[in-house]
Amino acid sequence: MPFQITDCRQARNPARKVCEYRINPTLVYNLDRLRDGLERTCGRNNFVVYGDIMQLTIRVETYQNKNLVAQLQTEGALRHQATEELPQAVRDAIVANGWYQIQPHDRE
């Protein structure tokens, strides 16, 4: 079997995958808390949150697929149990932001 040479750049920089996680908006305390949790977990400006009051989707570029929702719940960025109704403050923030809730570089 011949010796295979791998590209050093590829070995140092493995391919990143785009993963999407759908969450129920009733799990969200508020969008700022969700943003802070995502920045700690995924890195700053490395994710997009979009959706409406029915469902939010988190799109992340990552090297490894992990259970992001469970990790955010453990860190306190999301509730462990969904509430009966969407809190009015969260509803108002989602409606005010339109379709894209959190985008890269929107806070700088």
C-alpha positions, 0 to 999 in steps of 0.5 A: 500500500503506498504512503499517502500524503495529506494536505497539511492545511486540510489536517489543521483545518478540518471541514466545517459543517453547517448544522441547523437546530430547531427550537420552540420559542417558549424555551427562550428566556430572552434573545439576549440571553440566547445570543450570549449562550450561543457566543459562549458555545459556538463563538462570536458571529458564527451563528444565525437565528431565524424564524417566527413565534412558531419556531426558531432555527439556529444555524451554526458552522461547526467542526463537530455535530453536537446537541446544541440545544441540550448544551444551551439548556445546561448553561442556562441560555434556554429553559429546560421545559417549554412554557405554556405560552410564549412570554410577551417580551419574547413575542414582542422581540421576535415580532419586532426583529422580523424573520432574522432574529440574530445575524453575524455582525449585527451587534457591532 
